Amino acid sequence: MSTVSSGGVRLKRDSLGLSQIIASTLANIAPAMSFFFGFGLIVSGAGVGAPLTILVAMVVILFLTNTLAQFSKYRPSTGSFVTFIGMAFGPAAGAAASLFVVTGYCIAAASVVVISGGWAATTLQTFLHINIPWQVLSIIATAIVGVLVARGIGLSTTWAAIFFYFELALLLIGAVIMLVVNHASISLAPLTIASVTGGWKGIGLGFPLAIYLFIGWENSAMLAEETTDPRRNVPRALITGTLSIGILYMFLAFATETAFKNNLAAISNSTIPFVDAFKASAAGLLIVAYLAGVTSIFSSLIGLTNAQARILFNSSREGLLPEFFGKVHPQHRTPHSAMWAFIVVALLIVLGFGTLDNIDPVTLFGDTGTMGTIPVVVTYLLTNIALPVYMLRYHRNEFSAVKHLIIPLLGTAFMLFPLWGLVQPGQPAPFNIYPYAALGLFVLSLIYGAILAKRNPDLVQRIGSYVADEEY
């Protein structure tokens, strides 16, 4: 395949090891933030057997990690989904995917930006009785993260890891305290199918919500160019991160339900079950749960900006998006233009809707998270379908029916459930308009891709031309 000159647009090689990209992935997933706001909804669908629903979701995400792992073994790329879709289906598809998924990621990132200010404001008010507008705190968090990620992948990833492991320690301390205080209520009920409301049907109801707990699992694939031995380490990070976070979620779910004495009604009526359970178990240590939330959100903001902005950067340097986003800082070797643009646009979305429309942080978190997730999930599905096409086009002699066809198709089939949950008719406003907005974005992206491919015949050589571990 023809390549383009890498010139001065290569990122800093061998900056990250396996442990660092795993930490970045886990930070991006943000277990405290995801579990705090998602677990109650899962219980409302699956009942006390919610941990089993989380287990099923983990297995399905592992199907998806297989797809990125296989792609990363053959052509590790910072472009991730865009590169893989473009190489399988052609330049028009790649250009369309770049606009579609980058927009989705940016809207989804706005949910983390808004909750960074909202949760910090609540924490300051609850424990220090200090009132600072959440918008101000969101701006401060965005500025700090922007400076960190622009100054170097090693520096920002180290801070993301520090915040994540602090968050992890706090979550585990909280869960253990709940189990110790409520040891008389410990039982295996949450781990039995009999505790799932409606049996397997209940797992199906809770499954789409459980899938969202894992969003961010793909983080390490986007860091391929700066990772040592990416063909080996990226697949390992994808699998290790998914397994680790799934096990953690199941433990947190078990501890939370034990603290509620497996009372379905009480859990369902709680806005943030983990926090309420911890408050009932050790009210004097409630700050632990709130600090876990603060560090979770901050580490997630670092992790997602580092990873997702790199898709914008790579799409730009390969000619799929405007050239401005493809710049590399001469000293820090970071895609600083793409990262600043990505996180500032996410902040502007937050300030626009949160201030002008006077939407509270928790509501805006749900709105932007839902809208942004639709394009991301569709991109997951398209990448699954792209894997067998790619293998047959470029590596036919290594094609495996199981790894390159059956598992991706199973992953695609299972992911239709959470996608349907996002787009099904009859949802309350404003969620009922998000599917149409996503469809409009998809059509616009297809038109954009077709026009760009027609105007630039050399795109077929440019897509996938920056392989993470190759020199030119």
Rosetta blueprint (number, residue, H / E / L):
1 M L
2 S L
3 T L
4 V L
5 S L
6 S L
7 G L
8 G L
9 V L
10 R L
11 L L
12 K L
13 R L
14 D L
15 S L
16 L E
17 G L
18 L H
19 S H
20 Q H
21 I H
22 I H
23 A H
24 S H
25 T H
26 L H
27 A H
28 N H
29 I H
30 A L
31 P H
32 A H
33 M H
34 S H
35 F H
36 F H
37 F H
38 G H
39 F H
40 G H
41 L H
42 I H
43 V H
44 S H
45 G H
46 A H
47 G E
48 V L
49 G L
50 A H
51 P H
52 L H
53 T H
54 I H
55 L H
56 V H
57 A H
58 M H
59 V H
60 V H
61 I H
62 L H
63 F H
64 L H
65 T H
66 N H
67 T H
68 L H
69 A H
70 Q H
71 F H
72 S H
73 K H
74 Y H
75 R L
76 P L
77 S L
78 T L
79 G L
80 S H
81 F H
82 V H
83 T H
84 F H
85 I H
86 G H
87 M H
88 A H
89 F H
90 G L
91 P H
92 A H
93 A H
94 G H
95 A H
96 A H
97 A H
98 S H
99 L H
100 F H
101 V H
102 V H
103 T H
104 G H
105 Y H
106 C H
107 I H
108 A H
109 A H
110 A H
111 S H
112 V H
113 V H
114 V H
115 I H
116 S H
117 G H
118 G H
119 W H
120 A H
121 A H
122 T H
123 T H
124 L H
125 Q H
126 T H
127 F H
128 L H
129 H L
130 I L
131 N L
132 I L
133 P L
134 W H
135 Q H
136 V H
137 L H
138 S H
139 I H
140 I H
141 A H
142 T H
143 A H
144 I H
145 V H
146 G H
147 V H
148 L H
149 V H
150 A H
151 R L
152 G L
153 I H
154 G H
155 L H
156 S H
157 T H
158 T H
159 W H
160 A H
161 A H
162 I H
163 F H
164 F H
165 Y H
166 F H
167 E H
168 L H
169 A H
170 L H
171 L H
172 L H
173 I H
174 G H
175 A H
176 V H
177 I H
178 M H
179 L H
180 V H
181 V H
182 N L
183 H H
184 A H
185 S H
186 I L
187 S L
188 L L
189 A H
190 P H
191 L H
192 T L
193 I H
194 A H
195 S H
196 V E
197 T L
198 G L
199 G L
200 W H
201 K H
202 G H
203 I H
204 G H
205 L H
206 G H
207 F H
208 P H
209 L H
210 A H
211 I H
212 Y H
213 L L
214 F L
215 I L
216 G L
217 W L
218 E L
219 N H
220 S H
221 A H
222 M H
223 L H
224 A H
225 E H
226 E H
227 T E
228 T L
229 D L
230 P H
231 R H
232 R H
233 N H
234 V H
235 P H
236 R H
237 A H
238 L H
239 I H
240 T H
241 G H
242 T H
243 L H
244 S H
245 I H
246 G H
247 I H
248 L H
249 Y H
250 M H
251 F H
252 L H
253 A H
254 F H
255 A H
256 T H
257 E H
258 T H
259 A H
260 F L
261 K L
262 N L
263 N L
264 L H
265 A H
266 A H
267 I H
268 S H
269 N L
270 S L
271 T L
272 I L
273 P H
274 F H
275 V H
276 D H
277 A H
278 F H
279 K H
280 A H
281 S H
282 A L
283 A H
284 G H
285 L H
286 L L
287 I H
288 V H
289 A H
290 Y H
291 L H
292 A H
293 G H
294 V H
295 T H
296 S H
297 I H
298 F H
299 S H
300 S H
301 L H
302 I H
303 G H
304 L H
305 T H
306 N H
307 A H
308 Q H
309 A H
310 R H
311 I H
312 L H
313 F H
314 N H
315 S H
316 S H
317 R H
318 E L
319 G L
320 L L
321 L L
322 P L
323 E H
324 F H
325 F H
326 G H
327 K L
328 V L
329 H L
330 P L
331 Q L
332 H L
333 R L
334 T L
335 P L
336 H H
337 S H
338 A H
339 M H
340 W H
341 A H
342 F H
343 I H
344 V H
345 V H
346 A H
347 L H
348 L H
349 I H
350 V H
351 L H
352 G H
353 F H
354 G H
355 T H
356 L H
357 D L
358 N L
359 I L
360 D L
361 P H
362 V H
363 T H
364 L H
365 F H
366 G H
367 D H
368 T H
369 G H
370 T H
371 M H
372 G H
373 T H
374 I H
375 P H
376 V H
377 V H
378 V H
379 T H
380 Y H
381 L H
382 L H
383 T H
384 N H
385 I H
386 A H
387 L H
388 P H
389 V H
390 Y H
391 M H
392 L H
393 R H
394 Y H
395 H L
396 R H
397 N H
398 E H
399 F L
400 S L
401 A H
402 V H
403 K H
404 H H
405 L H
406 I H
407 I H
408 P H
409 L H
410 L H
411 G H
412 T H
413 A H
414 F H
415 M H
416 L H
417 F H
418 P H
419 L H
420 W H
421 G H
422 L H
423 V H
424 Q L
425 P L
426 G L
427 Q L
428 P L
429 A L
430 P L
431 F L
432 N L
433 I L
434 Y H
435 P H
436 Y H
437 A H
438 A H
439 L H
440 G H
441 L H
442 F H
443 V H
444 L H
445 S H
446 L H
447 I H
448 Y H
449 G H
450 A H
451 I H
452 L H
453 A H
454 K H
455 R H
456 N L
457 P L
458 D L
459 L H
460 V H
461 Q H
462 R H
463 I L
464 G L
465 S L
466 Y L
467 V L
468 A L
469 D L
470 E L
471 E L
472 Y L
